Amino acid sequence: MAVVEVSIIPVGTPSASLSEFVAGCLEILKNTPGVTYQLNPMGTVIEGDMDHVLEVISRMHEHPFTKGVGRVVTTIRIDDRRDKTLTMAGKIAAVEARLARQG
C-alpha cells in the first residue's frame, strides 16, 4: 500500500480562488472505492494500491481541464514501503510514539 500526497493546481483561472477545483477533485476521490484520503491545507494525501492511486490522480488531474482551464500543474510525492504495511495513521503514530519517548 502506498501513501501519496498530491497537489493539483489549475493555472490561468478567472479567479484567485481554487476551492471549486479542489472540491471537484475531492468528489472524484469520494466516489472511488479502495482509497482513503485526507485533505490538508496544501494538498491531499491518498492511501491505497499504487496503480489504483495513480489512476485516480490521473482523473483528478484531468478535472480542471473539463472546467475550461488550459493548464494544470500536478505535484505527486509517493511513499511506497514494501517491508511492512504503510498507512497515514501508522506514519503519524510512529512519530507521536517517538515524541512520547523523547519527552
N, C-alpha and C positions, 0 to 999 in steps of 0.2 A: 504494500500500500504506500502511496506517495502523499506527501503534504506539499501543496503547490500554492504559492502566492501569485496572484495575477492583478495587474493594474491595466485597465483599458481606457485610453484617453483619445476621445474624438478631437480632431483638430479642425478649426475653422467653423465652429458652431456659431449660430446667430447670437447666443447669449454666453456669458462667462460661466453660468451655472451648468453643471454636468449631471445633476441628480436625476434628470429624466433618462439619461443614457444608462446610468448606474442601475436604476430601477428596472429598466428593460433587460439588462444583463442578468440581474438577480432573478427575474421571472423565469429566464431560461434555466438557471440553476434550480430554482424551486420546483420546476416541472421535470427535472431529470432524476430518475431513481438511481440509486447506487453511489451517490456522492453526498458528502456532508460539507457544509460550508459555513464560514463565519465572515461577515462583513466587518471591516475595520475602517478607520478614518482615511486610510491611504490606499486601500485595495480590498481584495477578498482572498481568504485562504480557503482552499478546497482540498478535501481529503477523499481519496478513492484509488481505484485501479489506474495506473499511469496512462494506459491507452484511452480509457474512458474519460479521464480528466482532460487529456489533451484534445479529445474530440469535442467536449463541451466548451472548452476555452475557444476552440475554433468557431463554434456557433456564437459565442459571446462576442468575439472579435468582429464577426460579420454584422451584428445587430446595429451598430451606429450607421453602417452603410445603408441599411434599409430605411433609415430616417433621413436620408439625404446628405449625410456627412461625406466629404470627399477624401478624407484621410484619417486613419486610425493608427495610433501607436500603442502597442501592447507589450508590456514587460512581464516576463514569467521567471519566477525563482522556484526551483524544484529541490525538494529534499526527499530522496528515494533511498531509504535504508533497507538493505536486504538481509541483515543478520538478525533482525527482530521486527516485530510489528511496530509501525510508526503511526502515531495519531497526534492530532493537535493537542488534545488533552494530556497525552503522555509527555509531550515535549514541555508543556507548561509545568506539569507535576514534577518532572525531573529537576527543573531549575528551582522551583519552590522548595523541594526537598533539600537541595544543596544549600540554599539560603538558610533554611532552618538549622542545618548542621553547623553553618558558619556563625550563626547568631547566638 
